[in-house]
Structures are given as C-alpha cells and as structure tokens.
C-alpha cells in the first residue's frame, strides 16, 4: 500500500539547486533511512 508518493519535486536554497526532478513512493512494507553529516539538508528533504 502506498502511503506517500512524491513526483518531480525540486528544492533550492537561495540560488543553489539541491535536487531536481526527484520522484519516490513510500510504502508501509519498507523502511527508509536518511543519513548524513550535519548541514547536508536531511530535514529540508523531509
């Protein structure tokens, strides 16, 4: 079962493009871990 579906999302910070045309689907059957050092945009991504 799909819980969240994102399609063609884009995020910029000022003039810096962080990501573009990202699509993903989150389901109840899978787990996702988002890891990275401080200041890399994990919270912004969420």
C-alpha positions in Angstrom: 0.0 0.0 0.0 1.4 3.4 -1.0 1.4 5.9 1.9 3.2 8.9 0.3 4.0 9.5 -3.3 6.2 12.4 -4.4 6.7 13.3 -8.1 9.1 15.7 -9.7 10.0 17.6 -6.6 12.7 20.3 -6.6 14.4 22.2 -3.8 16.7 25.2 -3.8 18.5 27.0 -1.1 19.0 30.6 -2.3 20.4 30.2 -5.8 21.8 26.8 -5.1 19.8 23.9 -6.5 19.8 21.0 -4.0 17.8 18.5 -6.1 15.5 18.5 -9.1 13.0 16.0 -10.6 13.1 13.6 -7.7 10.3 11.1 -7.5 9.7 8.5 -4.9 7.0 6.4 -3.3 6.9 5.3 0.4 5.1 2.2 1.3 4.1 0.6 4.6 6.1 -2.5 3.8 9.5 -0.8 3.6 11.7 1.3 5.8 13.9 4.2 4.7 16.9 5.6 6.5 18.2 9.1 5.7 21.7 9.7 7.0 24.3 12.3 6.5 26.5 14.8 8.3 25.2 18.0 9.9 24.0 20.7 7.4 23.5 18.4 4.4 19.7 19.0 4.1 18.2 15.9 5.7 15.5 17.9 7.5 14.9 20.1 4.4 14.4 16.9 2.4 11.8 15.7 4.8 
